[in-house]
Amino acid sequence: MNIKKMKLAELKPAPYNPRTISEAALRGLSASIKRFGLVEPIIVNKRSGNVVGGHQRLKVLESEGVKETQVVIVDLDEAEEKALNVALNNQAIAGDFTADIQALIDELRVEIPEAVTELCFDELLEGLEFNAGSQPKEPDSSPQLGDLEYRVIIDCESEQEQYELLDRFEQEGLKCRALIS
């Protein structure tokens, strides 16, 4: 990994970047950078000159009048660059909070309450599937967008049971795949 200092004026946001950020989230990101510094450098592809990751951090730095910053330089072809852009922001591979997040944020609310507000931790809790201990929220019964994917994970006792269930579900016309963890 190559890290170097670059002028913000030299950084070129990728024209295909599929991410956006709300004003509230941008304020939270700005508060995070002010409080902790830029702990996740912007990622730039040497071949294209595009920012691959960190578009929103770049916006914050520009709004703060920062002139240069540390960047991570990668050397990728166009397809790999785009794949990295998506992978860096893919919530499906980011993991999930456990119910312990509530207690942790409650502790922080006592110790550094301004951080809980500035860093939008209450908004984080609102978006989780649980807000009281480890009890899951009831499923939302409001109308849903038509192009969402819905998934069910079934724990099996054995590999054989998994194959049998996959076979049965596929015979019923369901799209299935095995996940082994």
C-alpha positions in Angstrom: 0.0 0.0 0.0 1.4 3.4 -1.0 0.4 6.5 1.0 1.3 10.0 -0.1 0.2 13.5 0.5 -1.8 15.1 -2.3 -3.5 18.5 -2.8 -7.3 18.4 -2.7 -7.4 20.3 -6.0 -5.6 17.3 -7.6 -8.3 14.8 -6.4 -10.8 13.9 -9.1 -14.1 12.4 -7.8 -15.1 9.3 -9.9 -17.9 10.3 -12.3 -19.7 7.0 -11.7 -19.6 7.1 -7.9 -23.1 5.8 -6.8 -23.0 7.3 -3.3 -24.6 10.4 -1.9 -24.9 11.9 1.5 -27.6 13.8 3.3 -26.8 17.2 4.9 -27.3 15.7 8.4 -25.0 12.8 7.7 -22.4 15.2 6.2 -22.6 17.2 9.4 -22.0 14.0 11.4 -19.1 13.0 9.2 -17.6 16.5 9.5 -17.9 16.3 13.3 -16.2 12.9 13.2 -13.3 14.2 11.2 -13.0 17.3 13.5 -13.0 15.1 16.6 -10.8 12.1 15.5 -9.0 13.4 12.4 -9.1 11.7 9.0 -8.5 8.2 10.2 -9.7 6.7 6.9 -7.6 8.3 4.1 -9.1 9.0 0.7 -8.3 6.3 -1.9 -7.1 7.3 -5.3 -6.4 5.1 -8.4 -3.0 5.8 -9.9 -4.1 4.7 -13.4 -7.3 6.9 -13.7 -6.6 9.6 -11.1 -10.1 8.9 -9.8 -11.1 9.0 -6.1 -12.2 5.4 -5.5 -13.2 5.8 -1.9 -13.7 8.8 0.4 -15.9 11.1 -1.8 -17.8 12.3 1.2 -14.7 12.8 3.3 -13.3 14.8 0.4 -16.4 17.0 0.5 -15.8 17.6 4.3 -12.1 18.5 3.8 -13.0 20.9 1.0 -15.7 22.6 3.1 -13.2 23.0 5.9 -10.7 24.7 3.6 -8.1 21.9 3.9 -5.6 22.1 1.0 -3.9 18.7 1.1 -4.3 15.3 2.8 -2.9 11.8 3.0 -4.3 9.4 0.3 -3.9 5.7 -0.3 -2.8 5.0 -3.8 -4.0 1.9 -5.6 -3.2 0.6 -9.1 -6.3 -0.9 -10.6 -7.8 -1.3 -14.0 -11.2 0.4 -14.6 -13.4 -2.7 -13.7 -11.4 -3.4 -10.5 -11.6 0.3 -9.6 -15.4 0.3 -9.8 -15.6 -2.9 -7.9 -13.5 -1.5 -5.1 -15.7 1.6 -5.0 -18.8 -0.5 -4.5 -17.0 -2.9 -2.0 -15.8 0.0 0.2 -19.5 1.0 0.8 -21.2 -2.4 0.6 -23.4 -2.7 3.7 -23.8 -6.4 3.0 -20.1 -7.0 3.8 -19.8 -4.5 6.6 -21.3 -6.6 9.4 -24.1 -5.7 11.8 -24.3 -4.2 15.3 -25.3 -6.4 18.1 -27.9 -5.4 20.7 -24.8 -4.3 22.8 -24.6 -1.1 20.8 -27.5 0.3 22.8 -25.6 0.0 26.1 -22.4 1.3 24.6 -24.2 4.4 23.2 -25.9 4.9 26.6 -22.5 4.8 28.3 -21.2 7.4 25.8 -24.3 9.5 26.3 -23.2 9.9 30.0 -19.4 10.3 29.3 -19.4 12.4 26.2 -23.0 13.4 25.4 -21.9 16.0 22.7 -20.3 13.2 20.7 -23.5 11.2 20.7 -25.3 14.1 19.2 -22.6 15.3 16.8 -21.9 11.8 15.5 -25.6 11.0 14.9 -25.6 7.9 17.2 -29.3 8.3 18.0 -30.0 8.2 14.2 -27.9 5.0 14.1 -30.1 3.4 16.7 -33.2 4.4 14.9 -32.0 2.5 11.8 -31.3 -0.8 13.6 -33.6 -3.7 13.9 -33.6 -3.5 17.7 -33.8 -0.6 20.1 -34.6 -2.2 23.4 -32.0 -4.8 24.5 -31.8 -7.6 22.0 -35.5 -7.6 21.2 -36.0 -7.2 17.4 -38.5 -4.7 16.1 -41.7 -5.9 14.6 -41.4 -6.1 10.8 -42.5 -2.9 9.0 -45.9 -3.5 7.3 -45.8 -0.3 5.3 -45.6 -0.7 1.5 -42.2 -1.7 0.2 -40.3 -0.8 -3.0 -40.8 -3.4 -5.7 -37.1 -4.1 -6.5 -35.8 -5.0 -3.1 -34.3 -8.4 -2.4 -35.6 -10.4 0.6 -33.5 -13.1 2.2 -34.0 -15.8 4.8 -31.2 -17.5 6.6 -31.9 -21.0 8.0 -29.5 -22.6 10.5 -29.0 -26.3 9.7 -27.7 -29.1 11.9 -25.7 -30.7 9.2 -24.4 -30.3 5.7 -26.9 -33.0 4.6 -29.8 -31.1 6.0 -28.7 -28.0 4.2 -28.5 -29.9 0.9 -32.0 -31.4 1.4 -33.5 -28.0 2.2 -31.8 -26.3 -0.8 -33.1 -29.1 -3.0 -36.6 -28.8 -1.7 -36.7 -25.0 -1.9 -35.3 -25.1 -5.5 -38.0 -27.6 -6.5 -40.5 -25.2 -5.1 -39.1 -22.5 -7.5 -37.2 -20.5 -4.9 -33.8 -19.1 -5.7 -31.3 -20.5 -3.1 -27.6 -20.7 -2.3 -25.7 -22.1 0.5 -23.8 -20.0 3.0 -21.3 -21.8 5.2 -19.9 -20.1 8.2 
